[in-house]
Amino acid sequence: MTKANALGIGTIVRLKSGGPEMTIRRFTNEADTHVACQWFAGKKLEDGIFPVESLDLVKPEAKSA
């Protein structure tokens, strides 16, 4: 399974180099090698396009009952 197969619209990711958590909004090409992400910087909605290989999946935190 390729990294792109593990990611989908709505998946939360972070750049390998750090930074804020981002949500995948769409794949930008047919080869699924780049994704458009969005995130909030304070109250401002930001967006950018990133290579899939530059992203790490953010694992959801376990919620206590």
N, C-alpha and C positions, 0 to 999 in steps of 0.2 A: 504494500500500500504506500502510495506517495504521500508526501506531506500535504499536498493540495487536497487529496482525498479525505484527509482527517479534518480539514477545515471546511466550513460552510458559512452561508449568510447568517449573521447573528452570533458567530463564534467570537469569544473574547480572547484577544491576543495582546502581546507586548513585544516591542522590538528586543532582539537579543542583547542589544547595547543598553537597554533600560528604557525608562520613560513611562508615560501613562498607559493604563489599560485602554485598548481600542476595540471597537466592534467592527467586524468585517461587514461591509455594506454590499459589495459585489466583486466578482472577478472581472478583470479589465481586458482579458484577451482569451481567445479560444483555447490556448495551451494551459490556462489556469496557473500561470507563473507569477502573476502580479494581482494584488487585491487592493481595492479602495477601502480605506478604513475611516472611521470617524470617532472622535473623542471630545470630551469637554476640557477646556483649559479655563478653570473657574466657571463662569457662566457662558463663555463663548464656545460655540461648536466649531471644532476644527476638523479638517479632513486631509488625507494624503493618500498616495499610491505607493505601495511597498512590494518588493519581491517576497514571495512566500517563504523563501529560504532565510529571510532576515527576521522572521517572526517565531515566537514561542507561544504555545497554547497556554492560557491562564487556566489553571484547574480551579473549579468552583470550590468555595470553602464549605466545609461540612457545617450544617446548621444544627444547633443543639435544641432539643425539645423542651 
